[in-house]
Amino acid sequence: MANRYKLRLFSLGFIVALAFSGKAQQSEPAFEAFKQQFQKEYFSIGVLFQGVADFQPERSMAGRNGFSIANARLRVYGKMDAGFGYLVQSSFVSNPVLLDGKMYLEVSPQLAVDFGLFKAPFSGELLTSAAALDFVNRSQVVSALAPGRQIGFQFRGRAAQDRLHYFAGMFNGNGRTFSGNDNNHFLYAARAAFYPLKQDGVSRQAPHVEVGLNGAVSKDDRAAIPFPGLDGPFSGNRYLYGLDLRAERYPYLLSGEILAASLDGRSGARMVDINPWGFHLTGGYYAMPDLQLLVRWDSLHPDEVAPTVNLLILGLNYWPSQIAEFQLNWVADTDNNLVKNGQWLVNAQIYF
């Protein structure tokens, strides 16, 4: 009875937040004034703040019932003369504080070079900003296998009348470790994204299709891979590959991704030779221009090191203004009691 009461309060709080947020305004003069002052081509400031509420009637998933600050980020970025540009992003809830730090040179639309700390070009969902995710959290397989932020460089560019975007990079392979590479080998990652429809801006109503092909390879020496079932840092050969799709035609959304890996080496004190994989599949519908309903099947297959986990996720996204979003997620492990063990997540964010 007490758990049901807490759940009702939890859901009521989200509904009240939506009610008091008000409807999206036709004009937002404060935000427009900010953009004129602080978002210029040569110097721009951006902020992401996310607060998350987490509740599960009978706790079985990682974490505890309560509230957290998921992100508190500050970005400074711009593009100067001769094609040179920069981006620095700090996170005040992570250690180290520096999240991204890169400089780049755009030679032409067909060729640009990035150097510094940024996300390796792998996985459509990984490369999606935390502020633009469909759900509160990324999928299990992306969180477990995608290489994340790395220090190195990449080439990127566009071809075929902007319908093909390519990325190819070489990185240390040991994440946000500023002291340098942990061995004499590198992580090589590449992505090709194909857009069969002409890109007509960033309007939510514009048709959009993206198909991505990803691959990465590295020889690791104590790499921290957040994969369930591993006993510790991984040392050995790591191969990653995947395919992702995102198709939007208002009011509908269909997206999915499949990633797989081959890990051959040592994890902690034991040898491993496993081929984990997983996928996520999402369908979405805009009930109103600023209200989206979502459903996702999220599956992770760790091979023999841990049990398979299948999650059913229902989502609701609401945008009361250009800079604010509320997300409500219900996450259920299909191998457990869906009612008793369903996890409720609420994300409230401001992003500009």
C-alpha positions in Angstrom: 0.0 0.0 0.0 2.8 2.4 0.9 4.6 1.7 -2.4 1.4 2.3 -4.4 1.0 5.6 -2.5 4.6 6.7 -3.4 4.0 5.7 -7.0 0.9 7.9 -7.2 2.7 10.8 -5.7 5.6 10.3 -8.1 3.3 10.3 -11.2 1.2 13.2 -9.8 4.4 15.3 -9.4 5.2 14.8 -13.1 1.7 15.7 -14.2 1.7 18.8 -12.0 5.1 19.8 -13.5 3.5 19.6 -17.0 0.5 21.6 -16.0 2.5 24.4 -14.5 5.0 24.5 -17.3 2.4 26.1 -19.6 2.0 25.8 -23.3 4.8 26.5 -25.7 4.7 30.2 -26.7 4.7 31.5 -30.2 7.4 34.0 -29.2 10.2 33.6 -26.6 11.8 37.0 -26.5 14.2 36.2 -23.6 15.7 33.3 -25.5 15.9 35.2 -28.7 17.7 38.1 -26.9 20.1 35.5 -25.4 21.0 34.1 -28.8 21.7 37.5 -30.2 24.1 38.3 -27.4 25.8 35.0 -26.6 25.4 32.7 -29.6 27.4 34.0 -32.5 29.5 32.1 -35.1 32.8 32.9 -33.4 31.7 32.6 -29.8 28.7 30.8 -28.3 27.7 29.7 -24.8 25.5 26.7 -24.1 24.1 25.0 -21.0 22.6 21.6 -20.3 21.0 20.9 -16.9 19.2 17.7 -16.2 17.6 16.5 -12.9 16.3 13.0 -12.7 13.8 11.3 -10.3 14.1 7.5 -10.0 11.5 5.3 -8.3 10.9 1.5 -8.2 8.2 0.0 -6.0 10.3 -3.0 -5.1 13.9 -2.1 -6.0 15.7 -4.6 -8.2 17.5 -2.4 -10.7 20.8 -0.6 -10.1 20.6 2.5 -8.0 18.3 3.7 -5.3 15.0 5.5 -5.2 15.5 9.3 -5.1 16.7 12.3 -7.0 20.0 13.1 -8.8 21.6 15.7 -11.0 22.3 13.8 -14.2 24.0 16.6 -16.1 25.2 20.1 -15.4 27.2 21.2 -18.4 28.7 24.4 -19.8 29.8 24.6 -23.5 31.8 27.3 -25.2 32.3 26.9 -28.9 32.8 28.8 -32.1 34.3 29.0 -35.6 37.0 31.5 -36.5 38.8 32.5 -39.7 40.3 30.1 -42.2 38.0 27.2 -41.1 39.5 26.9 -37.6 37.0 26.1 -34.8 36.9 25.0 -31.2 34.6 23.4 -28.6 35.1 23.0 -24.8 32.5 21.4 -22.7 32.7 20.9 -18.9 30.5 18.7 -16.7 30.2 19.7 -13.1 28.9 16.2 -12.1 31.8 14.2 -13.5 35.4 13.6 -12.7 37.4 14.8 -14.6 35.4 17.9 -15.2 36.5 18.3 -18.9 33.9 16.3 -21.0 34.9 17.5 -24.5 37.8 19.6 -25.7 38.5 19.8 -29.4 39.8 22.0 -32.1 39.1 21.5 -35.8 39.9 22.6 -39.3 37.2 22.6 -41.9 39.1 22.5 -45.3 35.9 22.1 -47.2 32.5 20.5 -46.8 34.2 17.3 -48.1 37.0 17.3 -45.5 37.5 18.4 -41.9 39.9 17.3 -39.2 39.1 17.2 -35.5 41.7 16.8 -32.7 41.2 16.5 -29.0 38.7 14.8 -26.7 35.3 13.9 -28.1 33.1 10.9 -28.9 34.6 8.3 -31.1 32.6 7.9 -34.4 30.6 4.8 -33.5 26.8 4.3 -32.9 24.0 6.6 -33.9 22.7 6.8 -30.3 26.1 7.3 -28.8 26.7 10.3 -31.0 23.3 11.8 -30.1 23.6 14.5 -27.5 22.3 13.7 -24.0 19.8 16.6 -24.5 18.3 15.0 -27.6 17.9 11.3 -26.5 14.5 9.7 -27.0 14.6 8.3 -23.5 16.1 9.3 -20.2 18.9 6.8 -20.6 20.8 5.3 -23.5 20.2 1.7 -24.4 21.9 -1.1 -22.6 24.1 -2.2 -25.6 25.3 1.3 -26.4 26.1 2.0 -22.8 28.0 -1.3 -22.5 29.9 -1.6 -25.8 30.2 1.8 -27.6 33.7 3.3 -27.0 32.5 6.7 -25.8 34.7 9.7 -25.5 38.3 9.3 -26.5 41.4 11.4 -27.1 42.7 11.4 -30.7 41.8 12.7 -34.1 39.4 12.0 -36.9 38.7 12.9 -40.5 35.1 13.7 -41.4 33.3 15.1 -44.4 30.3 14.9 -46.8 29.9 13.5 -50.3 27.2 12.5 -52.8 25.4 15.9 -52.5 25.5 15.7 -48.7 23.7 12.4 -48.6 26.8 10.6 -47.3 28.6 11.6 -44.1 31.8 9.8 -43.2 34.0 9.7 -40.1 37.3 7.9 -39.5 39.5 8.3 -36.5 42.5 7.0 -34.4 42.4 7.3 -30.6 44.2 6.2 -27.5 41.4 3.8 -26.7 41.4 4.3 -22.9 38.7 6.9 -22.6 39.0 10.3 -20.8 42.5 9.6 -19.5 44.6 12.7 -20.0 48.0 11.2 -19.1 48.3 9.6 -22.6 47.9 6.2 -24.1 48.2 3.1 -21.8 50.0 1.1 -24.5 51.5 1.5 -28.0 48.3 0.5 -29.8 45.3 2.6 -30.8 41.6 2.4 -31.2 40.4 2.8 -34.8 36.8 3.8 -35.3 34.8 4.6 -38.4 31.2 5.5 -39.3 29.3 6.1 -42.6 25.9 7.7 -42.4 23.6 7.7 -45.4 20.7 10.2 -45.8 18.5 9.1 -48.7 16.3 12.1 -48.4 17.4 15.7 -49.0 18.1 17.4 -45.6 15.7 20.3 -45.1 16.9 21.8 -41.9 16.2 20.7 -38.4 12.4 21.1 -38.3 10.7 18.4 -36.2 8.1 18.0 -39.0 10.6 17.5 -41.8 11.0 13.9 -43.1 14.3 12.5 -42.0 16.0 9.1 -42.7 19.5 8.1 -41.5 21.2 4.8 -42.0 24.5 4.3 -40.2 27.2 1.7 -40.5 29.9 1.5 -37.7 33.1 -0.4 -37.0 35.9 -0.2 -34.5 39.0 -2.2 -33.5 41.6 -1.9 -30.7 44.2 -3.8 -28.8 43.7 -2.9 -25.2 45.8 -2.9 -22.1 43.4 -2.7 -19.0 40.6 -0.8 -20.8 37.6 0.1 -18.7 34.7 -1.5 -20.5 31.4 -1.1 -18.6 30.1 -4.5 -19.7 28.1 -6.7 -17.3 29.9 -9.9 -16.3 33.5 -8.7 -16.8 35.6 -9.1 -13.7 37.7 -6.0 -14.2 39.7 -4.0 -16.8 39.9 -5.8 -20.2 43.2 -6.6 -21.9 43.2 -8.1 -25.4 41.7 -7.6 -28.8 38.4 -5.8 -29.1 36.3 -5.7 -32.3 33.1 -3.7 -32.5 30.5 -3.3 -35.3 27.0 -2.2 -35.7 24.1 -0.9 -37.8 21.6 1.8 -37.0 18.5 3.3 -38.6 16.4 6.4 -37.8 13.3 7.3 -39.9 11.0 10.2 -39.0 8.0 11.4 -40.9 5.7 13.5 -38.7 4.0 12.3 -36.6 5.8 8.9 -36.7 9.2 7.7 -35.6 11.0 4.4 -36.1 14.5 3.8 -35.0 16.7 0.9 -34.1 20.3 -0.2 -33.7 22.2 -3.5 -33.4 25.7 -3.6 -32.0 28.0 -6.6 -31.5 31.5 -7.2 -30.2 34.3 -9.8 -30.1 36.3 -9.6 -26.9 39.3 -12.0 -26.8 41.7 -11.5 -23.9 41.8 -11.2 -20.2 39.2 -9.6 -17.8 40.6 -9.2 -14.4 42.1 -12.5 -13.4 40.4 -14.7 -16.0 40.6 -15.2 -19.8 37.5 -14.4 -21.9 36.6 -15.1 -25.5 33.0 -13.8 -25.9 30.8 -12.3 -28.6 28.2 -10.1 -26.8 25.6 -8.2 -28.8 22.4 -6.4 -28.3 19.8 -4.2 -30.0 17.1 -1.6 -29.4 14.0 -0.9 -31.4 11.8 2.2 -30.9 8.5 3.4 -32.2 7.2 6.9 -31.6 4.1 9.1 -32.3 3.5 12.8 -31.8 0.1 13.0 -30.1 0.6 16.8 -30.4 3.4 18.9 -31.9 5.1 19.1 -28.5 4.0 15.8 -27.0 5.5 12.5 -28.1 4.7 8.9 -27.0 7.3 6.2 -27.3 7.8 2.5 -26.9 11.1 0.6 -26.9 12.4 -2.9 -26.8 15.9 -2.9 -25.3 17.8 -6.2 -25.4 21.4 -7.1 -24.2 22.9 -10.5 -24.8 26.2 -10.7 -22.8 27.1 -14.2 -24.1 28.1 -16.6 -21.2 29.4 -14.0 -18.8 25.9 -12.7 -17.6 22.2 -13.4 -18.3 20.3 -11.8 -21.2 18.3 -8.8 -20.2 15.2 -7.7 -22.1 13.6 -4.4 -21.1 10.3 -2.9 -22.2 10.3 0.9 -22.0 7.4 3.3 -22.4 8.1 7.0 -22.7 6.5 10.4 -22.9 8.3 13.5 -24.0 6.9 17.0 -23.6 8.5 20.3 -24.8 6.9 23.4 -23.1 9.4 25.7 -24.7 12.4 25.7 -27.1 14.8 25.2 -24.2 12.9 22.9 -21.8 11.8 19.2 -21.9 10.2 16.8 -19.5 10.5 13.0 -20.0 8.6 10.3 -18.2 9.8 6.7 -18.6 8.5 3.4 -17.3 11.2 0.6 -17.5 10.3 -3.0 -16.9 12.5 -6.1 -17.0 10.4 -8.7 -18.8 11.8 -11.5 -16.7 10.4 -10.0 -13.5 7.0 -8.9 -12.3 6.2 -5.9 -14.5 4.0 -4.1 -12.0 6.1 -4.6 -8.8 9.5 -4.1 -10.5 8.7 -1.4 -13.0 11.1 1.5 -12.7 9.8 5.1 -13.1 12.2 7.8 -14.4 11.4 11.5 -14.8 13.9 13.8 -16.4 13.5 17.6 -16.4 16.0 19.5 -18.5 17.0 22.9 -19.8 19.2 23.0 -22.9 20.4 25.8 -25.1 
